[in-house]
């Protein structure tokens, strides 16, 4: 199979000037086509689609955030996986952008860590240029703009940007397609549906700080119990006008026996055969 490269410019002669071989290239100026080895399959398009699925990351996590009357709660697990392989139980899935801004990780760990740290640099430059702290809205827009410019290039991110600014608490969802959504409750990751079940049932705007922290912790625990790609420890952060503070960091195994001191009474233990 030959590729039609007639629209391309001919190869540079700089390599010949330095005595370097033009391996793999032929002179397009002489009308010769460039040839590359292709897989020996009958349906190349179908083969390429299958290969893409084979190398597609199988990642999982559970993160959540919600706004209530005393600020913002962010809760995350700490397990890193690739399909059925658990690579780490101690991943820090909250990126501390600045003393008033937090970002969460869901998707590719390297993508989230790099671009949220890059966001921290952009926020610091904004502060130096304007002599004031960046708002949550503006920070989420910076990240969304960056993601939009790299859309379709293989990034995998589903993050939340949470914080406090002069306008009050803020919570935004930003993903690798450039989508940016403002809201009061979000859960992102493979275990998010399980977390939503607890979060939606227990959420109230007028919760106390203790109730909000417990709701975040319990939501992540139940997600880790049902979702094999989530686990490790539950970390809970509280963001107020004074900045963010890490409140809780508990092992999910210990939380299981905290919530169910009698394992035989757990709802998953069936006692009646139907």
C-alpha positions as CSV (number, residue, x, y, z in Angstrom):
1,X,0.0,0.0,0.0
2,X,1.3,3.4,-1.0
3,X,0.6,6.7,0.7
4,X,-0.1,9.7,-1.5
5,X,2.3,12.4,-0.4
6,X,2.4,14.3,-3.6
7,X,1.1,17.4,-1.9
8,X,4.1,17.5,0.5
9,X,7.4,19.3,-0.1
10,X,10.4,17.3,-1.0
11,X,12.8,16.2,1.7
12,X,15.4,18.8,2.8
13,X,18.9,18.5,1.3
14,X,20.5,19.6,4.5
15,X,21.1,16.0,5.5
16,X,23.1,15.4,2.4
17,X,25.2,18.5,3.0
18,X,26.3,17.0,6.3
19,X,26.8,13.6,4.9
20,X,23.7,12.0,6.5
21,X,21.7,9.4,4.7
22,X,18.1,10.1,3.8
23,X,16.9,6.7,5.1
24,X,13.2,6.0,4.7
25,X,12.8,8.9,2.3
26,X,12.9,9.1,-1.4
27,X,13.1,12.2,-3.5
28,X,9.6,13.5,-4.1
29,X,11.0,15.9,-6.6
30,X,11.8,13.0,-8.9
31,X,8.2,11.8,-8.7
32,X,9.0,8.8,-6.4
33,X,6.5,8.1,-3.6
34,X,7.5,7.5,0.0
35,X,6.6,4.1,1.3
36,X,6.1,3.0,4.9
37,X,5.6,-0.6,6.2
38,X,2.0,-1.1,7.2
39,X,0.4,-3.9,9.3
40,X,-0.2,-7.0,7.2
41,X,-4.0,-7.0,7.8
42,X,-6.9,-7.1,5.4
43,X,-8.9,-4.2,7.0
44,X,-6.5,-1.6,8.1
45,X,-9.1,0.9,9.4
46,X,-10.7,-1.8,11.6
47,X,-7.3,-2.9,12.9
48,X,-6.4,0.7,13.9
49,X,-9.7,1.1,15.8
50,X,-9.1,-2.1,17.7
51,X,-5.5,-1.1,18.6
52,X,-6.8,2.3,19.9
53,X,-9.1,0.4,22.2
54,X,-6.3,-1.9,23.3
55,X,-4.1,0.9,24.5
56,X,-6.9,3.0,25.9
57,X,-6.3,3.6,29.6
58,X,-8.6,1.8,32.0
59,X,-8.5,4.2,34.9
60,X,-10.7,4.6,37.9
61,X,-11.2,6.9,40.9
62,X,-13.8,8.7,43.0
63,X,-13.7,12.4,43.8
64,X,-16.5,14.7,45.0
65,X,-17.1,18.3,46.0
66,X,-20.1,20.3,47.2
67,X,-20.8,23.8,48.5
68,X,-22.7,24.3,51.8
69,X,-23.3,27.3,54.1
70,X,-19.8,27.0,55.7
71,X,-17.7,26.7,52.6
72,X,-16.7,23.9,50.2
73,X,-16.0,20.2,51.0
74,X,-13.7,18.2,48.7
75,X,-13.3,14.5,49.3
76,X,-11.2,12.0,47.3
77,X,-9.8,8.4,47.5
78,X,-6.2,7.6,46.9
79,X,-6.0,4.5,44.6
80,X,-4.3,4.5,41.2
81,X,-5.3,1.7,38.8
82,X,-4.8,0.5,35.2
83,X,-7.6,-1.9,34.6
84,X,-7.3,-4.7,37.3
85,X,-3.8,-3.6,38.2
86,X,-3.5,-1.5,41.4
87,X,-0.4,0.6,41.1
88,X,-0.7,2.7,44.2
89,X,-2.8,3.2,47.3
90,X,-1.3,6.5,48.3
91,X,-1.9,8.9,45.4
92,X,-2.6,12.5,46.4
93,X,-5.6,13.3,44.3
94,X,-6.0,16.9,45.6
95,X,-3.7,19.4,43.9
96,X,-3.2,22.4,46.1
97,X,-3.1,25.2,43.5
98,X,-2.7,28.0,46.0
99,X,-3.8,28.6,49.6
100,X,-7.4,29.3,48.5
101,X,-7.7,27.0,45.5
102,X,-7.9,23.2,45.2
103,X,-8.0,20.9,42.1
104,X,-9.0,17.2,42.0
105,X,-7.6,14.4,39.9
106,X,-9.7,12.0,37.8
107,X,-8.5,10.4,34.6
108,X,-4.8,10.3,33.8
109,X,-2.7,11.0,36.8
110,X,0.1,12.6,34.9
111,X,-2.2,14.8,32.8
112,X,-4.0,16.0,35.9
113,X,-0.9,16.7,38.0
114,X,1.0,18.5,35.2
115,X,-1.8,20.7,34.0
116,X,-3.1,21.6,37.4
117,X,0.4,22.6,38.5
118,X,0.6,24.6,35.3
119,X,-2.7,26.2,36.4
120,X,-1.0,27.1,39.7
121,X,1.8,28.9,37.8
122,X,-0.8,30.8,35.7
123,X,-2.6,31.8,38.9
124,X,0.6,33.1,40.5
125,X,1.4,35.1,37.4
126,X,-2.1,36.6,37.4
127,X,-1.6,37.6,41.1
128,X,1.8,39.2,40.3
129,X,0.5,41.1,37.3
130,X,-2.8,42.3,38.8
131,X,-1.8,42.6,42.5
132,X,-4.9,40.6,43.6
133,X,-5.8,37.0,44.0
134,X,-7.5,35.2,41.0
135,X,-11.1,34.2,41.4
136,X,-12.3,30.6,41.2
137,X,-14.2,31.4,38.0
138,X,-11.1,32.8,36.3
139,X,-8.9,30.0,37.4
140,X,-11.4,27.4,36.1
141,X,-11.6,29.3,32.8
142,X,-7.8,29.3,32.4
143,X,-7.8,25.5,32.8
144,X,-10.7,25.1,30.4
145,X,-8.9,27.3,27.8
146,X,-5.8,25.1,28.1
147,X,-7.8,21.9,27.8
148,X,-9.7,23.2,24.7
149,X,-6.4,24.0,23.0
150,X,-5.3,20.4,23.5
151,X,-8.7,18.8,22.7
152,X,-8.4,15.6,20.7
153,X,-4.8,15.1,21.5
154,X,-5.2,12.2,24.0
155,X,-5.5,14.0,27.3
156,X,-7.7,12.3,29.9
157,X,-8.9,14.7,32.7
158,X,-12.1,15.2,34.7
159,X,-11.2,17.7,37.4
160,X,-12.9,20.0,39.8
161,X,-11.6,23.4,40.7
162,X,-12.8,24.6,44.1
163,X,-12.0,27.6,46.2
164,X,-13.0,30.8,47.9
165,X,-12.6,34.3,46.5
166,X,-14.2,37.8,47.3
167,X,-17.4,36.6,45.7
168,X,-17.7,33.6,48.0
169,X,-17.2,29.8,47.5
170,X,-16.9,28.4,44.0
171,X,-17.0,25.0,42.5
172,X,-16.4,24.1,38.8
173,X,-16.0,21.0,36.8
174,X,-13.5,21.0,33.9
175,X,-12.6,18.1,31.6
176,X,-10.1,17.4,28.9
177,X,-12.6,18.4,26.2
178,X,-12.6,21.9,27.5
179,X,-16.1,21.6,29.1
180,X,-16.5,23.9,32.1
181,X,-19.6,23.7,34.3
182,X,-20.4,25.6,37.5
183,X,-22.4,23.8,40.2
184,X,-22.9,23.1,43.9
185,X,-22.4,19.3,43.8
186,X,-20.1,17.2,41.7
187,X,-18.7,13.7,41.8
188,X,-16.2,12.5,39.2
189,X,-14.7,9.1,38.4
190,X,-15.7,5.4,38.1
191,X,-17.2,5.4,41.6
192,X,-19.0,8.6,41.2
193,X,-22.5,7.0,40.8
194,X,-22.1,5.2,44.1
195,X,-20.9,8.5,45.8
196,X,-23.8,10.4,44.3
197,X,-26.2,7.9,45.9
198,X,-25.0,8.9,49.4
199,X,-24.3,12.5,48.6
200,X,-27.8,13.3,47.1
201,X,-29.5,11.5,50.0
202,X,-27.6,13.3,52.8
203,X,-26.9,16.8,51.3
204,X,-28.4,19.8,53.0
205,X,-27.3,23.5,52.6
206,X,-27.6,24.2,56.3
207,X,-25.3,21.3,57.4
208,X,-22.7,21.9,60.1
209,X,-19.0,21.5,59.3
210,X,-18.9,18.1,61.1
211,X,-22.0,16.8,59.2
212,X,-20.5,18.0,55.9
213,X,-17.1,16.4,56.5
214,X,-18.8,13.1,57.5
215,X,-21.0,13.2,54.4
216,X,-18.0,13.5,52.2
217,X,-16.1,10.8,54.0
218,X,-19.1,8.4,54.0
219,X,-19.8,9.0,50.3
220,X,-16.2,8.2,49.3
221,X,-16.2,5.1,51.5
222,X,-19.3,3.6,50.0
223,X,-17.9,4.3,46.5
224,X,-14.6,2.4,47.4
225,X,-16.7,-0.5,48.7
226,X,-18.6,-0.9,45.4
227,X,-16.0,0.3,42.9
228,X,-12.8,-1.9,42.7
229,X,-10.9,1.0,41.0
230,X,-11.3,3.2,44.1
231,X,-9.8,2.7,47.5
232,X,-6.8,3.4,49.7
233,X,-7.6,6.3,52.0
234,X,-10.3,9.0,52.2
235,X,-9.1,12.6,52.3
236,X,-11.4,15.4,53.1
237,X,-10.6,19.1,52.6
238,X,-12.6,22.1,53.9
239,X,-12.3,25.4,52.0
240,X,-13.4,28.6,53.9
241,X,-12.7,32.3,53.6
242,X,-9.4,31.7,55.4
243,X,-8.3,29.1,52.9
244,X,-8.3,25.3,52.6
245,X,-7.6,22.9,55.3
246,X,-7.2,19.1,55.3
247,X,-9.6,17.7,57.9
248,X,-9.7,13.9,57.5
249,X,-7.5,11.2,56.2
250,X,-8.8,7.7,57.0
251,X,-8.1,4.2,55.7
252,X,-11.2,2.8,54.0
253,X,-10.6,-0.6,55.6
254,X,-10.9,0.9,59.0
255,X,-13.9,2.9,57.9
256,X,-15.7,-0.3,56.9
257,X,-15.5,-1.6,60.5
258,X,-16.4,1.9,61.8
259,X,-19.6,2.0,59.8
260,X,-20.3,-1.8,60.1
261,X,-18.9,-3.1,63.4
262,X,-20.8,-6.3,62.8
263,X,-19.8,-7.4,59.3
264,X,-22.4,-10.2,59.3
265,X,-25.1,-7.4,59.3
266,X,-23.8,-5.7,56.2
267,X,-26.4,-5.4,53.4
268,X,-24.2,-7.4,51.0
269,X,-24.3,-10.5,53.3
270,X,-27.4,-12.4,52.2
271,X,-28.9,-14.8,54.7
272,X,-31.9,-16.0,52.8
273,X,-31.6,-18.1,49.6
274,X,-34.3,-17.1,47.1
